[in-house]
Amino acid sequence: MKLKRKAFLLFLSSLLVIGLMLFLPAGSFSYWQGWLFIAILFIPCLFVVFYFLKHDPRLLERRLKFKEKEVQQKWLIKISTFVFFIGFLIPGFDYRYHWSNVPVFLVIISAIIVLIGYSIVFFVFKENSFTSRTVEVYKKQKLVSTGPYAIIRHPMYLGVILMYLFMPLTLGSYYASIFSIPMIFVIIFRTLNEEKVLTRDLKGYKEYMKKVKYRIIPYLW
């Protein structure tokens, strides 16, 4: 019950914060791209919360931990939080002052790609119960090399990158896309640091890296 309450409080508070960040700058509830984004982000999120409360509550517990142990990760979180908030404020102002004119078809396509990214993250969670929000290795944690992990070493970050790249266009803003670029670099640095931790603390990870050569994008990196 404590985990369920904590999960839904975080869900509701996130919904409130994102809603305020979108609609206050927009100055209107007619900002349909904002409603679309909230729908594709929070309706699947609710499903994910219910699913893992039933099938893998330990994963939810790990996902609700926010305190990083690695110094480099602490700095990356601070940078990404700042960029995240700025990036979410711009689309509302963009809507209010008509800076961008993103075609409806591009908004819809971007929304679909965001959902694809979200789906990748969900399947990664199903495959690996130790997909923590923080970079650390838990007791009794085992190496996972099946499913998406058989193709790339960090499949969750592929889903996250797709989401970050196409969220601004889903929200109808070209200008907010500028803030997607720093987030990509944050993910790259996070990945490199995470691999150092996993190589150091997770049994078999060095051998896994030799077997699966690509980190996030097959045949590229």
N, C-alpha and C positions, 0 to 999 in steps of 0.2 A: 504493500500500500504506500509506503514511503517513496519507493522508486516511481510508482505510478503518479503520485502527487507531484513529485519533483519534475518528471518528464512533461506533464501537462501544464504545469506552471511555466516552465521554460517555453513550451509551445505557445501558450497564450501571450506571454510577455514578448516573445519574438514577433508574433503576429501584430501586436500593438505597436512595437517600435518600428517595424518595417512599414506599417500602415501610416504612421505619423511622418516618417521620413519621406514617403512618397507623396502623400496628399496635402500635407502642410505647405511644402514648396509649390505644389501645383495650384494651390488655392481653390481647388474644385474637386468634387467627387465624380465629375464627368470624365476624369482621366481614365479612359477605358483600358489603356495598356497597363496601368497600375493594378486594376482589378484582375486582368488576365494573368499578370505576373504572380499576384497573391494566390490565385487559384492553382496555378501549375506548381507553385512552391509548397503551399501549405496543405492542399488536399492530399497529395502523395505522402507528405510528411506525416500526416495523421495516420494514414495506412501503415507506414513504416513503424511508427510508435506502437500501434496496436499489435502488429505482427511480431515485433521483437519482445514486447512485454509477455507475449504468449510463448514464443519459441526460443528466445535467447535473451533473458533479462540481464545476464552478465555483460553482454555487449552494450546494452543501453547504459549500464552503470559506468562502463569505461568511456562511452561517448559523452557522458555528463561530467567527466573530469576535465577541468580547464587549466589546471596549474602545471606548467611545463617545468621539467627538472633541468633540461639542457639550457645553458646560458644563451647560446646562439638562437635557440627556438624562442626564448622569451623576447628577444629583440625582433625577430621575424613576426611574432604575434602582434607586437606593438605597431610595427609598420603596417601590417596587413589590416589591422583594426582601423587605423587612421584612413588608409586608402579606401577601405570598404565603406566607411561612413560618408566620405566625400562623394564616392562613386554612386551612392544611393540617394544623395540629396540632389545631384545635378539633373536627373531625368524629370523630376517634378518642376524645377525651374525651366527646364527645356520646354516642357508642355505649356507652362504659363506664358512664356515669352516667345514661343514658336520659333526656336532656334533651328530645330531639325524638322525634316519632312520625310520621315521613314515610311515607305509604302506599306499598306496593310499586309500584302503578301509576304513582305520581308519580316514583319513583326510575327506573323503566324509561323513561318519557317523557323525563325529564331526560337520561338516558344517550343516548337517540336524538338529542336536540337537540345534545348535546356532540359526537356523531359528525358531525352535519350541519355544525357549526362547524368541525370538523377537516377535513371534506371541502372546505369553502370555502377554507381555508388551503392545502390541497394543490393545488387548481385555480389558485389565485393563483400559487403557486410554478411551476406548469407554464407559466403565461402570461407570467410576468415573471422571468427568470433573475437579475435584479438585486435581488430581494427580500432585502435584507440584514437581519441582526439589528440592526445599528447604523444610525444615521441619517447617511448620507453619500452622495455621488454619485461613482461610479467613472469612470475614464477609459473612453472609448468607450461609456458607458452611453447607451442610447437611450430615449426616451419611449415608454411602452407605453399605448395607448389602446383596445386591443381586449379582447374577452372581458368579464370582470367590470368591467374598468377603463372600459368604455364606459357603465357605469351609475353607478358611484360611484368616487371618486378613491382610496379606501383600503379595498378589499374585504377585505384580510387582517384588518383590525381588526374588521370585522363578524363574521368567524368567531371571532376571539379573544374578543370581547365575549360571544357566545353561549356559548362554552366557560366563561368565568369566571362568568357568571350562573347556569349550570345545573350546574356541578361540585359545589357544596355540596349540592344536592338529590340528585344522583347518589350522593353519599356519605352520604345520609340525615341531613343536618343543616340545620335552619332557621337556627341561630345562626351557622354559618359564612357564611351568605349576607350577613351584615352586612359582611363584609370584601370582598365583591364590589363594593360601591359605591365605595370608594376606588380600586379598580383601574379602574373606568370613567372616573373623573376623570383618572387617570394617562394612560389611552389618549387622552382628549380633548386634554390638554395636549401629549402626545407628537405627536399629529396636527398640531396648530397649529404647533409648532416644526418639525416635518418639512416642512411646506409652505413655511415660510420658507426652509429650506435648498434645497428643490427649486426654488423660484421663483428663488433666487439662482444656483444652480449647474447646473440641468438645462435645456438648450435646449428651448424650446417649451412649458414647463410653464405659463407665464402664459396662453397661448392655450388650453391644455388645460383650465385652471380655468374659463375662460369657457364652454367647450363642455360640460363635465361639472360641473354646479353643486353636486352634493351630495357631501359627504365620505364618510360612512359609512352613513347611513340614507336611502334614497331618499325624496324629498318632505318630509323633515324637517330633516336637517342634513348 
